[in-house]
Amino acid sequence: MADNPLGDFLRARRSGLRPEDVGMTSYGVRRVAGLRREEVAVLAGVNADYYTRLEQGRERHPSPQVLDALSRAFHLDTDAHTHLHRLAGTAPADHPVPPRNTVSPALRQLMDGYPHTPAFVLNRTLDILATNALADALYSPFDPADNLARMTFLDPAGRDFYTRWDWTAQAAVANLRQAAGYDPDDPRLNALIDTLTERSTVFSTLWQAHTVRGKTREAKQLNHPDVGPLTLTYQAFDVRDAPGQQLVIYHAEPGSPSAEALSLLGAVDATKRHMPSGPRTAPRAE
């Protein structure tokens, strides 16, 4: 990870805005895209030299008031605003219990209680920690179904499985950026980012954009080789006794073609699992 994440984030946000985006008049020849530092300083009501020092890492302890002003200047949404504070060390303290990558038996039992809809548990780095049977079937095209970011960028099945691949890729990178705000020194996160950066130019480009976003409720557009197109909505729930874990439950509109396809997928998976010669194609990640 870079040693100036706050400055990197500010530069990326500045380069992504044009004067007209923030109600300013453009003047002079612009050598690079985006706002000038002086323009950001005006929008945020801070000294231009002070803002420059923030970007360059010579000032690393801005006040919450300055961060709020910069957030307004950059039109940051809630996730990005929280991320900005976290990078500067001013976010409210997170739960003191360290993250863990084991899923409790009670949560596994709860997931198995949803036989007609996929359910799985993620950590902040998008590792799949546990799945129910239908989630195994849903992600069976991947080998292995271990991490949503790796599956998106590096698994050959990704581009066929995710109908809106570009959107899925952007969302995965934004989720990892949010994870970096929690713990930029996390060895697992850094190893994943290094691997994806080395092996995917698309990931590398998106990573440099510093877009931050948590889980949304936008519908997933998927294409499963066994049952065809699927449109699924989902809910993500924080696991109270395991900070950093989320329970994700997919859902198809009742009576829709996607609901029928999910039902068929469950039947196909059940048949495969009961065949003597065939192990499950997507074993649960521990």
One Martini backbone bead per residue (centre of mass of N, CA, C, O) as a GRO file, in nm:
protein
  286
    1MET     BB    1   0.101   0.033   0.015
    2ALA     BB    2   0.074   0.349   0.042
    3ASP     BB    3   0.213   0.626   0.249
    4ASN     BB    4  -0.038   0.830   0.116
    5PRO     BB    5  -0.363   0.785   0.119
    6LEU     BB    6  -0.485   1.065   0.150
    7GLY     BB    7  -0.347   1.204  -0.092
    8ASP     BB    8  -0.441   1.003  -0.308
    9PHE     BB    9  -0.742   1.055  -0.271
   10LEU     BB   10  -0.748   1.358  -0.329
   11ARG     BB   11  -0.631   1.345  -0.615
   12ALA     BB   12  -0.846   1.164  -0.737
   13ARG     BB   13  -1.087   1.350  -0.681
   14ARG     BB   14  -0.980   1.598  -0.831
   15SER     BB   15  -0.943   1.458  -1.119
   16GLY     BB   16  -1.273   1.384  -1.131
   17LEU     BB   17  -1.313   1.701  -1.158
   18ARG     BB   18  -1.487   1.971  -1.286
   19PRO     BB   19  -1.573   2.289  -1.274
   20GLU     BB   20  -1.875   2.236  -1.368
   21ASP     BB   21  -1.940   2.031  -1.131
   22VAL     BB   22  -1.894   2.295  -0.908
   23GLY     BB   23  -1.962   2.589  -1.036
   24MET     BB   24  -1.713   2.664  -1.219
   25THR     BB   25  -1.485   2.853  -1.396
   26SER     BB   26  -1.291   2.813  -1.658
   27TYR     BB   27  -0.928   2.870  -1.675
   28GLY     BB   28  -0.708   2.831  -1.880
   29VAL     BB   29  -0.459   2.599  -1.910
   30ARG     BB   30  -0.481   2.247  -1.883
   31ARG     BB   31  -0.255   1.989  -1.809
   32VAL     BB   32  -0.477   1.854  -1.635
   33ALA     BB   33  -0.713   1.686  -1.503
   34GLY     BB   34  -0.925   1.875  -1.331
   35LEU     BB   35  -0.867   2.026  -1.051
   36ARG     BB   36  -0.726   2.262  -0.880
   37ARG     BB   37  -0.598   2.324  -0.578
   38GLU     BB   38  -0.711   2.612  -0.552
   39GLU     BB   39  -1.008   2.529  -0.603
   40VAL     BB   40  -1.042   2.345  -0.363
   41ALA     BB   41  -0.976   2.555  -0.148
   42VAL     BB   42  -1.215   2.736  -0.210
   43LEU     BB   43  -1.444   2.528  -0.168
   44ALA     BB   44  -1.335   2.458   0.141
   45GLY     BB   45  -1.194   2.705   0.294
   46VAL     BB   46  -0.879   2.681   0.242
   47ASN     BB   47  -0.557   2.676   0.229
   48ALA     BB   48  -0.359   2.609  -0.036
   49ASP     BB   49  -0.103   2.513   0.111
   50TYR     BB   50  -0.246   2.314   0.297
   51TYR     BB   51  -0.362   2.132   0.078
   52THR     BB   52  -0.093   2.055  -0.050
   53ARG     BB   53   0.016   1.913   0.206
   54LEU     BB   54  -0.194   1.692   0.208
   55GLU     BB   55  -0.124   1.561  -0.066
   56GLN     BB   56   0.199   1.530   0.010
   57GLY     BB   57   0.216   1.449   0.334
   58ARG     BB   58   0.297   1.706   0.528
   59GLU     BB   59  -0.011   1.668   0.613
   60ARG     BB   60  -0.192   1.430   0.851
   61HIS     BB   61  -0.395   1.625   1.059
   62PRO     BB   62  -0.685   1.690   1.003
   63SER     BB   63  -0.972   1.813   1.069
   64PRO     BB   64  -1.300   1.739   1.066
   65GLN     BB   65  -1.380   2.009   0.932
   66VAL     BB   66  -1.197   1.985   0.684
   67LEU     BB   67  -1.309   1.715   0.582
   68ASP     BB   68  -1.598   1.813   0.542
   69ALA     BB   69  -1.525   2.030   0.334
   70LEU     BB   70  -1.399   1.838   0.126
   71SER     BB   71  -1.645   1.661   0.088
   72ARG     BB   72  -1.819   1.887  -0.032
   73ALA     BB   73  -1.630   1.965  -0.267
   74PHE     BB   74  -1.638   1.647  -0.382
   75HIS     BB   75  -1.915   1.508  -0.347
   76LEU     BB   76  -1.943   1.301  -0.126
   77ASP     BB   77  -2.043   1.023  -0.011
   78THR     BB   78  -2.082   0.835   0.261
   79ASP     BB   79  -1.852   0.634   0.211
   80ALA     BB   80  -1.632   0.843   0.130
   81HIS     BB   81  -1.648   1.017   0.384
   82THR     BB   82  -1.566   0.795   0.584
   83HIS     BB   83  -1.299   0.724   0.447
   84LEU     BB   84  -1.160   0.995   0.483
   85HIS     BB   85  -1.161   0.989   0.792
   86ARG     BB   86  -1.007   0.723   0.823
   87LEU     BB   87  -0.741   0.810   0.683
   88ALA     BB   88  -0.708   1.052   0.912
   89GLY     BB   89  -0.810   0.936   1.201
   90THR     BB   90  -1.138   1.048   1.259
   91ALA     BB   91  -1.290   0.811   1.293
   92PRO     BB   92  -1.479   0.624   1.450
   93ALA     BB   93  -1.440   0.374   1.640
   94ASP     BB   94  -1.412   0.063   1.603
   95HIS     BB   95  -1.454  -0.234   1.681
   96PRO     BB   96  -1.224  -0.404   1.891
   97VAL     BB   97  -1.275  -0.654   1.747
   98PRO     BB   98  -1.118  -0.862   1.564
   99PRO     BB   99  -1.104  -1.000   1.282
  100ARG     BB  100  -1.265  -1.288   1.132
  101ASN     BB  101  -1.264  -1.619   0.932
  102THR     BB  102  -1.497  -1.737   1.103
  103VAL     BB  103  -1.798  -1.924   1.122
  104SER     BB  104  -2.061  -1.970   1.291
  105PRO     BB  105  -2.280  -2.222   1.349
  106ALA     BB  106  -2.535  -2.043   1.363
  107LEU     BB  107  -2.496  -1.910   1.083
  108ARG     BB  108  -2.494  -2.165   0.916
  109GLN     BB  109  -2.777  -2.254   0.999
  110LEU     BB  110  -2.921  -2.009   0.886
  111MET     BB  111  -2.841  -2.048   0.588
  112ASP     BB  112  -2.966  -2.340   0.564
  113GLY     BB  113  -3.265  -2.204   0.604
  114TYR     BB  114  -3.210  -2.115   0.281
  115PRO     BB  115  -3.286  -2.324   0.021
  116HIS     BB  116  -3.411  -2.092  -0.206
  117THR     BB  117  -3.146  -1.915  -0.142
  118PRO     BB  118  -2.869  -1.741  -0.159
  119ALA     BB  119  -2.600  -1.776   0.093
  120PHE     BB  120  -2.338  -1.562   0.237
  121VAL     BB  121  -1.999  -1.496   0.358
  122LEU     BB  122  -1.814  -1.196   0.414
  123ASN     BB  123  -1.543  -1.002   0.393
  124ARG     BB  124  -1.375  -0.712   0.323
  125THR     BB  125  -1.199  -0.880   0.091
  126LEU     BB  126  -1.417  -1.087  -0.043
  127ASP     BB  127  -1.425  -1.337   0.110
  128ILE     BB  128  -1.551  -1.662   0.112
  129LEU     BB  129  -1.652  -1.824   0.413
  130ALA     BB  130  -1.961  -1.904   0.342
  131THR     BB  131  -2.220  -2.147   0.239
  132ASN     BB  132  -2.481  -2.250   0.076
  133ALA     BB  133  -2.603  -2.461  -0.156
  134LEU     BB  134  -2.698  -2.238  -0.364
  135ALA     BB  135  -2.434  -2.079  -0.367
  136ASP     BB  136  -2.264  -2.304  -0.477
  137ALA     BB  137  -2.425  -2.328  -0.742
  138LEU     BB  138  -2.394  -2.038  -0.843
  139TYR     BB  139  -2.053  -2.059  -0.818
  140SER     BB  140  -1.963  -2.317  -0.996
  141PRO     BB  141  -1.795  -2.180  -1.240
  142PHE     BB  142  -1.585  -2.153  -1.018
  143ASP     BB  143  -1.207  -2.205  -0.977
  144PRO     BB  144  -1.251  -2.098  -0.715
  145ALA     BB  145  -1.496  -1.988  -0.465
  146ASP     BB  146  -1.324  -1.734  -0.277
  147ASN     BB  147  -1.319  -1.441  -0.441
  148LEU     BB  148  -1.478  -1.185  -0.592
  149ALA     BB  149  -1.237  -1.037  -0.721
  150ARG     BB  150  -1.088  -1.275  -0.845
  151MET     BB  151  -1.328  -1.383  -1.007
  152THR     BB  152  -1.364  -1.128  -1.185
  153PHE     BB  153  -1.050  -1.086  -1.296
  154LEU     BB  154  -0.919  -1.407  -1.318
  155ASP     BB  155  -1.161  -1.566  -1.399
  156PRO     BB  156  -1.289  -1.686  -1.693
  157ALA     BB  157  -1.598  -1.683  -1.591
  158GLY     BB  158  -1.666  -1.383  -1.524
  159ARG     BB  159  -1.762  -1.250  -1.802
  160ASP     BB  160  -2.011  -1.446  -1.828
  161PHE     BB  161  -2.150  -1.425  -1.547
  162TYR     BB  162  -2.118  -1.111  -1.565
  163THR     BB  163  -2.306  -0.908  -1.747
  164ARG     BB  164  -2.195  -0.652  -1.569
  165TRP     BB  165  -1.876  -0.636  -1.553
  166ASP     BB  166  -1.788  -0.342  -1.516
  167TRP     BB  167  -1.958  -0.290  -1.264
  168THR     BB  168  -1.845  -0.519  -1.091
  169ALA     BB  169  -1.552  -0.423  -1.093
  170GLN     BB  170  -1.597  -0.146  -0.962
  171ALA     BB  171  -1.727  -0.253  -0.699
  172ALA     BB  172  -1.492  -0.428  -0.598
  173VAL     BB  173  -1.284  -0.199  -0.574
  174ALA     BB  174  -1.450  -0.018  -0.383
  175ASN     BB  175  -1.456  -0.225  -0.153
  176LEU     BB  176  -1.144  -0.241  -0.113
  177ARG     BB  177  -1.106   0.056  -0.042
  178GLN     BB  178  -1.268   0.039   0.215
  179ALA     BB  179  -1.089  -0.172   0.353
  180ALA     BB  180  -0.831   0.009   0.359
  181GLY     BB  181  -0.949   0.210   0.570
  182TYR     BB  182  -0.942   0.009   0.809
  183ASP     BB  183  -0.666  -0.170   0.691
  184PRO     BB  184  -0.375  -0.101   0.519
  185ASP     BB  185  -0.196  -0.355   0.667
  186ASP     BB  186  -0.335  -0.592   0.553
  187PRO     BB  187  -0.205  -0.876   0.429
  188ARG     BB  188  -0.439  -0.987   0.261
  189LEU     BB  189  -0.506  -0.732   0.104
  190ASN     BB  190  -0.222  -0.679  -0.020
  191ALA     BB  191  -0.197  -0.947  -0.169
  192LEU     BB  192  -0.444  -0.911  -0.348
  193ILE     BB  193  -0.364  -0.644  -0.484
  194ASP     BB  194  -0.099  -0.740  -0.605
  195THR     BB  195  -0.220  -0.962  -0.783
  196LEU     BB  196  -0.425  -0.787  -0.944
  197THR     BB  197  -0.222  -0.578  -1.052
  198GLU     BB  198  -0.034  -0.784  -1.202
  199ARG     BB  199  -0.289  -0.940  -1.372
  200SER     BB  200  -0.464  -0.652  -1.397
  201THR     BB  201  -0.516  -0.362  -1.568
  202VAL     BB  202  -0.799  -0.290  -1.481
  203PHE     BB  203  -0.756  -0.289  -1.183
  204SER     BB  204  -0.527  -0.082  -1.171
  205THR     BB  205  -0.696   0.153  -1.281
  206LEU     BB  206  -0.927   0.146  -1.068
  207TRP     BB  207  -0.751   0.176  -0.813
  208GLN     BB  208  -0.649   0.475  -0.889
  209ALA     BB  209  -0.942   0.615  -0.844
  210HIS     BB  210  -1.055   0.587  -0.540
  211THR     BB  211  -1.312   0.431  -0.512
  212VAL     BB  212  -1.593   0.431  -0.279
  213ARG     BB  213  -1.781   0.132  -0.166
  214GLY     BB  214  -2.038  -0.029  -0.062
  215LYS     BB  215  -2.297  -0.205  -0.035
  216THR     BB  216  -2.564  -0.258  -0.243
  217ARG     BB  217  -2.905  -0.296  -0.409
  218GLU     BB  218  -2.834  -0.379  -0.674
  219ALA     BB  219  -2.887  -0.562  -0.930
  220LYS     BB  220  -2.809  -0.881  -1.043
  221GLN     BB  221  -2.642  -0.981  -1.348
  222LEU     BB  222  -2.668  -1.314  -1.454
  223ASN     BB  223  -2.488  -1.615  -1.603
  224HIS     BB  224  -2.578  -1.944  -1.607
  225PRO     BB  225  -2.493  -2.243  -1.759
  226ASP     BB  226  -2.754  -2.410  -1.647
  227VAL     BB  227  -3.003  -2.152  -1.645
  228GLY     BB  228  -2.907  -1.872  -1.712
  229PRO     BB  229  -3.058  -1.595  -1.651
  230LEU     BB  230  -3.015  -1.354  -1.371
  231THR     BB  231  -3.220  -1.164  -1.136
  232LEU     BB  232  -3.079  -1.017  -0.840
  233THR     BB  233  -3.131  -0.941  -0.524
  234TYR     BB  234  -3.005  -0.782  -0.211
  235GLN     BB  235  -2.879  -0.845   0.123
  236ALA     BB  236  -2.676  -0.685   0.381
  237PHE     BB  237  -2.535  -0.814   0.692
  238ASP     BB  238  -2.414  -0.750   0.982
  239VAL     BB  239  -2.200  -0.917   1.206
  240ARG     BB  240  -2.196  -0.859   1.535
  241ASP     BB  241  -1.972  -1.095   1.634
  242ALA     BB  242  -1.816  -1.012   1.335
  243PRO     BB  243  -1.628  -0.790   1.236
  244GLY     BB  244  -1.650  -0.761   0.870
  245GLN     BB  245  -1.897  -0.928   0.841
  246GLN     BB  246  -2.128  -1.059   0.583
  247LEU     BB  247  -2.459  -1.122   0.509
  248VAL     BB  248  -2.571  -1.266   0.201
  249ILE     BB  249  -2.891  -1.226   0.025
  250TYR     BB  250  -3.061  -1.362  -0.227
  251HIS     BB  251  -3.321  -1.249  -0.472
  252ALA     BB  252  -3.623  -1.338  -0.631
  253GLU     BB  253  -3.887  -1.273  -0.800
  254PRO     BB  254  -4.181  -1.384  -0.765
  255GLY     BB  255  -4.257  -1.567  -1.062
  256SER     BB  256  -4.004  -1.541  -1.207
  257PRO     BB  257  -3.760  -1.652  -1.411
  258SER     BB  258  -3.546  -1.643  -1.183
  259ALA     BB  259  -3.699  -1.821  -0.982
  260GLU     BB  260  -3.707  -2.068  -1.169
  261ALA     BB  261  -3.397  -2.088  -1.203
  262LEU     BB  262  -3.329  -2.135  -0.906
  263SER     BB  263  -3.491  -2.392  -0.874
  264LEU     BB  264  -3.335  -2.547  -1.090
  265LEU     BB  265  -3.056  -2.520  -0.962
  266GLY     BB  266  -3.125  -2.679  -0.708
  267ALA     BB  267  -3.194  -2.944  -0.854
  268VAL     BB  268  -2.926  -2.985  -0.999
  269ASP     BB  269  -2.749  -2.987  -0.744
  270ALA     BB  270  -2.886  -3.223  -0.600
  271THR     BB  271  -2.820  -3.430  -0.815
  272LYS     BB  272  -2.512  -3.404  -0.805
  273ARG     BB  273  -2.480  -3.468  -0.493
  274HIS     BB  274  -2.618  -3.771  -0.541
  275MET     BB  275  -2.385  -3.851  -0.702
  276PRO     BB  276  -2.134  -4.076  -0.654
  277SER     BB  277  -1.904  -3.928  -0.855
  278GLY     BB  278  -1.986  -3.626  -0.736
  279PRO     BB  279  -1.862  -3.361  -0.625
  280ARG     BB  280  -1.872  -3.062  -0.527
  281THR     BB  281  -1.786  -2.777  -0.714
  282ALA     BB  282  -1.836  -2.570  -0.444
  283PRO     BB  283  -1.680  -2.551  -0.184
  284ARG     BB  284  -1.648  -2.444   0.117
  285ALA     BB  285  -1.511  -2.181   0.265
  286GLU     BB  286  -1.276  -2.137   0.552
   0.00000   0.00000   0.00000
